[in-house]
């Protein structure tokens, strides 16, 4: 009677080959796309529709800017991040993204920039702890004096190179005005430390 010694070995090789094919296909399979959680901030469409060239009301939240058009009810807001620029203390954290919208608050006009079209200022902008020089490009507001800026919705459009006094180049963020300055809601006249402007 013939001996059957090769069959189990052949079977084991077949199983191993099949497992190898499965592992290869499993490794090549595409991972499911990573879905980002929905943003808590207003969409670009909402900002353009409700705030482009218009004044607005800013809520009392000092962590997230709560903004609403003048004709909305008082408890309805859209949310935007405040502008903190590039976080010097923790690089990479809170870094701005080109095209995104922000609210500048407690920024100060330093000096107008000598440009042909006008409407550009060097400002100090950021949080109460960290401020940095930033280029502010106005679109509808004409500032006539230096001083603090009423909160304004802006769009980050990138960086521009400037030369420091020692000749070393430095990249400075550029913000373009989207809204008009915030409507003053604290009663009385706008304090004298705020820059005078017209629209």
C-alpha positions in Angstrom: 0.0 0.0 0.0 1.5 3.4 -1.0 2.3 5.8 1.8 0.6 9.3 1.8 3.3 11.5 3.2 3.2 14.5 0.8 -0.5 15.4 1.1 -0.4 17.1 4.6 2.7 19.0 3.6 1.1 20.2 0.3 -2.0 21.2 2.2 0.0 23.2 4.7 1.8 25.0 1.9 -1.5 25.8 0.2 -2.9 27.3 3.5 0.2 29.4 4.0 0.1 30.7 0.5 -3.6 31.6 0.8 -2.9 33.4 4.1 0.0 35.3 2.4 -2.4 36.4 -0.4 -5.0 37.6 2.2 -2.4 39.5 4.2 -1.1 41.2 1.0 -4.6 42.3 0.0 -5.4 43.4 3.6 -2.3 45.6 3.6 -3.2 47.2 0.3 -6.8 47.9 1.3 -7.5 51.6 1.7 -8.1 52.8 5.2 -11.4 54.6 5.7 -11.1 58.4 5.3 -10.6 60.4 8.4 -13.6 62.6 9.0 -12.9 65.8 10.8 -15.3 66.8 13.5 -17.6 69.6 12.5 -16.2 73.0 13.2 -17.8 75.1 15.9 -16.9 78.2 13.9 -19.0 80.0 11.3 -18.4 78.9 7.7 -16.8 81.2 5.1 -20.3 81.5 3.4 -21.9 82.6 6.7 -19.2 85.2 7.3 -19.4 86.6 3.7 -23.2 86.7 3.8 -23.7 88.3 7.2 -20.6 90.5 7.8 -18.9 91.5 4.6 -18.8 95.4 4.7 -21.2 95.5 7.6 -20.9 96.4 11.3 -21.8 93.8 13.9 -22.3 93.2 17.6 -19.6 91.3 19.6 -20.7 89.1 22.6 -19.1 89.0 26.1 -17.3 85.7 25.6 -13.5 86.4 25.9 -12.4 82.9 24.7 -14.4 82.7 21.4 -15.7 85.7 19.5 -19.5 85.6 19.4 -20.7 87.8 16.5 -24.1 88.7 15.2 -25.5 91.1 12.6 -27.4 94.1 14.1 -30.8 92.7 13.0 -30.4 89.3 14.7 -32.1 88.7 18.1 -29.8 89.2 21.1 -29.3 85.5 21.9 -28.3 84.3 18.4 -24.6 84.4 17.5 -22.1 82.9 15.1 -18.7 82.0 16.5 -15.2 82.9 15.2 -11.8 82.5 16.8 -10.0 85.6 18.1 -6.8 86.5 16.3 -3.8 85.4 18.3 -1.4 85.1 15.3 1.5 82.7 15.6 1.8 81.6 19.2 5.3 82.5 20.2 5.3 80.6 23.4 4.1 77.3 21.9 5.1 77.1 18.2 2.5 75.4 16.0 -0.3 75.9 18.5 -3.0 78.3 17.3 -1.2 78.9 14.1 -3.4 80.8 11.7 -4.6 79.3 8.4 -4.7 81.3 5.1 -8.2 82.1 4.2 -9.7 81.7 7.6 -11.7 84.4 9.4 -10.8 85.9 12.8 -11.9 88.7 15.1 -9.2 91.2 16.1 -9.8 92.7 19.5 -7.8 95.2 21.5 -5.4 95.8 18.5 -3.7 99.1 18.1 -2.8 101.0 15.0 0.9 101.9 15.0 1.6 103.6 11.7 0.3 103.7 8.2 2.4 101.9 5.6 3.7 103.8 2.6 1.8 102.0 -0.2 0.4 103.4 -3.4 -3.2 102.2 -2.7 -3.2 103.3 0.9 -5.4 101.6 3.5 -2.6 99.6 5.0 -1.4 99.9 8.6 1.1 98.2 10.9 -0.8 97.2 14.0 0.0 95.4 17.3 -2.5 92.5 17.4 -3.0 89.4 19.5 -4.1 88.3 22.9 -3.7 90.4 26.0 -0.5 88.3 26.8 1.1 88.1 23.4 0.9 90.7 20.8 2.8 90.9 17.5 3.2 93.3 14.6 0.7 92.5 11.9 -0.2 94.2 8.6 -3.9 95.4 8.6 -5.4 96.0 5.1 -8.6 98.0 5.2 -11.2 97.7 2.5 -14.0 100.0 3.6 -12.8 101.8 6.7 -10.5 104.8 6.5 -8.6 105.4 9.7 -7.6 109.0 10.3 -5.7 108.7 13.6 -3.6 106.0 15.4 -5.2 104.3 18.4 -7.0 101.2 19.5 -9.2 99.5 16.8 -12.7 98.5 17.6 -13.1 94.7 17.2 -13.2 93.8 13.5 -13.7 90.6 11.5 -10.7 90.0 9.3 -9.3 87.3 7.0 -5.8 86.0 7.2 -4.2 86.2 3.8 -0.6 85.1 4.4 2.7 86.8 5.3 4.8 89.5 3.9 8.5 90.1 4.2 9.8 93.2 5.8 13.3 94.3 6.8 14.2 95.0 10.3 16.4 98.0 11.3 19.4 95.7 11.2 18.6 94.5 7.7 17.4 91.0 8.7 14.2 89.9 6.9 11.2 89.1 9.0 7.8 87.6 7.9 4.8 89.5 9.2 1.2 88.2 9.0 -1.3 90.1 6.9 -5.0 90.5 7.8 -7.6 92.0 5.5 -10.6 93.8 6.8 -13.9 91.9 6.2 -16.5 93.7 8.4 -16.8 97.3 9.4 -15.7 98.0 13.0 -18.0 96.6 15.7 -20.9 98.7 16.8 -20.1 100.4 20.1 -22.6 98.9 22.7 -21.1 100.0 26.0 -23.0 103.3 26.3 -21.8 106.8 25.7 -19.3 107.9 23.1 -16.4 105.7 21.9 -13.4 106.5 24.2 -10.7 108.9 23.0 -8.0 106.1 22.9 -9.8 104.5 20.0 -8.7 105.5 16.5 -11.0 107.8 14.6 -12.3 106.5 11.3 -14.9 107.0 8.6 -16.6 104.5 6.3 
